[in-house]
Amino acid sequence: MPTLLWFRRDLRCHDHPALLEAAREGGEVLACYVLDPRLEASAGARRLQYLYRALRNLSDNLDGKLLVTRGRPEQRIPAVARAVGATSVHVSQDHSPFGRRRDDAVGAALGEIALCATGSGYLVSPGRITKSDETPYQVFTPFFRAWRRHGWRAPADSGPDSARWIDPADISGDISARVEIPAATGQLTFEAGEDAARSLWQEFVAEKLADYPAWRDRPGLDATSRMSAHLKFGTIHPRSMAADLDSNDETYLRELAFRDFYAAVLHHWPDSAWRNWNRDFDAIEVDDDEAAQQAFEAWKDGRTGFPIVDAGMRQLASTGFMHNRVRMIVASFLVKDLHLPWQWGARWFLDQLVDGDLANNQHGWQWAAGCGTDAAPYFRVFNPHLQGAKFDPDGDYIRRWIPELADVADVHKLGPGRPRSYPEPLVDHAEERQEALRRYRRLG
């Protein structure tokens, strides 16, 4: 009997437990992806470019046997399943608030056809790691220790040949909403899809992994893996990556653990997607008047007069990517120097980032704002001058993204030599740091 494999954030064939489960009974499998108008409307333009290219790569790896349809999944998945006579629909578990609501609706609409979830996009699925009293962890370090003890399975032995795929052209039932994969005409700074993800990871392991701990915080160097977008769309599973790590690669493994941790936090506290995880911060004073909006626009445009901040924002606008260290710096600046709501920055990041992931993005922002799951609270205020000098000591990153400073000898100490084409500092950092601390103390 045929089954349906509904791809979502798992656009790959290798290390795909749900694929193996769909093919387990030996029947034919229909591969399907649903373009949900709600997600297309909320995804930034660059993420859609990645999605369309990854879908095309997946279709190629399946010899064109990928059915792409558009509509609400609770309508399209039951229609496609019945058109092919599927006895079950197989998916990778989605733990996001939206994904859980969507899957509940699809499961109800399927009726007697089973919706079977196997595996997830994480090394350890959200909800699996809890304290001895079964409550969720609220701080990363003890979570990390428990996460290491728990461990994870080896990569699943799956690939394009693991199933007998149904050709969508042979389906005579209701697939009236079938569409072609949209054209990806925009520019991306790296290739999308499973083939690109596997190739990029192997290149990183061979050439950069050993030096990752020493150089990962240097945005001017090509020293990171750039795997975040591939993980976002599931064109590679983190287990496939962890299988290449050993005891010397603890620093990189911690980054994968942070991804699992933030997914678990969102799973246990779904309201934290847009509300303060630490509700005490609901009372924090933020600026939201016309002057605040103007400051926000300057921040988005990379016109704050703080070189490391502006370089990061211009990199984001140009490429849809920003180095992680710089993400922390620009986030701290928005919240602590400009006193703007973290949600403003988080929303802009989700609009711009190719790797925009709700759990990582929102809780990364809450870490910067001090209102999230972190033992060090609001009084952590990054000094953008010192951060720039420490992590971009030669100024290569700043000069790359701020051409106005290309001929400046010391981009970290502009002083009287500041080019007229580059704006004056938007605020006085020392003064705004004190103001941020004053607002924090008022929380009591």
Buried (B, 14 or more C-beta within 10 A) or exposed (E): EBBBBBBBBBBBBBBBBBBBBBBBEEBBBBBBBBBBEEBEEBBBEBBBBBBBBBBBBBBBBBEEBBBBBBBBBBBBBBBBBBBBBBBBBBBBBBBBBBBBEBBEBBBEBBEEBBBBBBBBBBBBBBBBBBEEEEEBBBEBEEBBEBBBEEEBEEBBEBBBEBBEBBEBEEBEEEBEBBEEBBEBEEEBEBBBBBBBBBEBBEEBBEEBBEEBBEEBBBBBBEBBBBBBBBBBBBBBBBBBBBEBBEEEBEEBBBBBBBBBBBBBBBBBBBEBBEBBBBEEBEEBEBEEEEEBEEBBEBBBEBBBBBBBBBBBBBBBBEBBBBBBBBBBBBBBBBBBBBBBBBBBBBBBBBBBBBBBBBBBBBBBBBBBBBBBBBEEBBEBBBBBBEBBBBBBEEBEBBBBBBEBBEEBEEBBEBEEEBBEEBBEBBBEBEEBBEBBBEBBEEBE
